[in-house]
Each structure stands twice: as C-alpha cells, then as structure tokens.
Amino acid sequence: MKYISGFILWLAGWKIVGSIPSDVKKCVILAAPHTSNWDFVIGRLAYFKLGVPVKFLIKKEVFVFPFGGLIKAMGGIPVDRGKRNNLVEEVAGLFGNYQKLNVIITPEGTRKRVDNWKRGFYFIAQKAQVPLVLGFIDYKSKTAGFDRLIYPSGNFDSDFRIIEEFYKTKTARYPEMFNLSPENRKKNTQPE
C-alpha cells in the first residue's frame, strides 16, 4: 500500500511533508481542515505512504455492509454522535491497550461549516498524556502532512491559540466551509 499510495498521490500532484518523530509512539493527530470526503481519501493515502498506522473516529452510521468491515480494517472506531457517552474517557483509555497508537480526530467534528471546534481532542490527549500532532491538508499548495507536536499544558485557551494560528494558513477544499480560512476569519477563541 505504501508504494501504491505514493504513486496515486504523485499522480494527483500531492506532496506529503513532515513526519511523526520516531520516539513518539502514541499521539492524537488533528486532521484539519475537513470540508470534503476527499480529505479522508488524501489523508488515508498519506498515512499509507508514510507507513503510519492510525485509528480514526467516524460516525457509526458508516459501519454498514459492505463498507463497515473495510472501514474497521482501515482503523475506524465507530462513534455514536447522538448518544451521550464519555467519548473522551473511552478514547483516552484506548492508549493504555497499545504499545503504539495514533488516533486521528477532526476537531471540526463534521464536514459542514462550524464556528467552534470541539474540545474533545485536547482532553483526550491530556488524559492519555500524549502529544497532539498537527496534521493538515492544504488544497492551495496540494500539500498534506504533519507539522509540530503540542503537549497539552492544561491551559486550553493558550494551547488552542497556537493550533488556530497554524491552521489559519491552510486552505480547505471548500474554503467557505472552514471557519479559519481567510474568507471566514471569525475569531475562534471560545470553542465549545
């Protein structure tokens, strides 16, 4: 899959940059901006190309025949978005079951436009005592990959300002759907 994915990305004109440091065995990877199903396709190809094993949260409704088994095999973890459950505790607990685990989370929580990002990604990383890795897809430059690591300090607002500043420089497939795009630059200091 590594070489096939690399070839497909090259053919489509995408460049993959950065990496997760080899000494980081467990992390939460942010995946943003997320405005299209193509984000998943490009991102998944990038992870295959880089040889990064990942798990990702995805709504439980997609775990139906014939795709459910495939999605699970690719690392999908079903999430019931309509049910009140403690997803932070559940996902943070997964880190204790693995020697190596990278969990991808789209902090927007949906492909639709949202003004405020979900905070769960931060609290999962904090509770599991793992770093956040800023993963991205930038359609303007046709670049995807990883940037920096952030170890949650416990001060969400301070850490989120760093995260927000990074993602403001990225262009979504549908910029009007990404709240941090220059077209939609609405200060996002009070995520829900």
Number of C-alpha atoms within 10 A of each C-alpha: 12 14 13 12 18 20 15 15 18 12 9 11 11 20 15 22 14 12 15 21 10 6 6 14 14 21 25 29 26 21 24 21 29 25 20 15 10 11 22 14 10 20 18 17 22 24 19 19 19 20 12 15 14 19 19 20 17 22 15 15 11 14 18 11 8 9 11 16 12 13 17 15 11 15 17 22 17 17 17 13 13 8 8 7 11 9 16 18 14 11 19 21 14 12 22 12 9 11 8 13 20 23 26 22 21 20 19 23 19 14 16 15 16 15 20 18 19 15 16 18 22 26 16 25 25 20 15 20 15 23 21 25 26 20 26 26 27 20 17 10 12 15 17 22 20 19 15 16 18 19 16 20 11 11 8 14 13 12 15 20 12 11 17 14 11 15 22 16 12 23 22 24 20 16 19 16 20 27 24 26 19 14 11 14 12 12 11 15 14 10 14 10
